[in-house]
Amino acid sequence: MTPMAAINARLVLEAKRELAHSRQSIKAIAHDLGFSDVGYFSRFFRKHTQLSPSEFRGQGAA
């Protein structure tokens, strides 16, 4: 695994954890993870999970 892949995997893991266990808005979660643009965060998350952040949260996925 490349260093960038490891960083991305960690970001996805943290995003999933926050989406599943926090009531924070997606915008706030994106900001907390270092994304200044919620649209970019949503595209990043979908690229790695095949779900948007709101779809993931709506499924109650963990």
Secondary structure, DSSP 8 states (H G I E B T S, - for coil): --HHHHHHHHHHHHHHHHHHH--S-HHHHHHHTT-S-HHHHHHHHHHHHSS-HHHHHHHT--
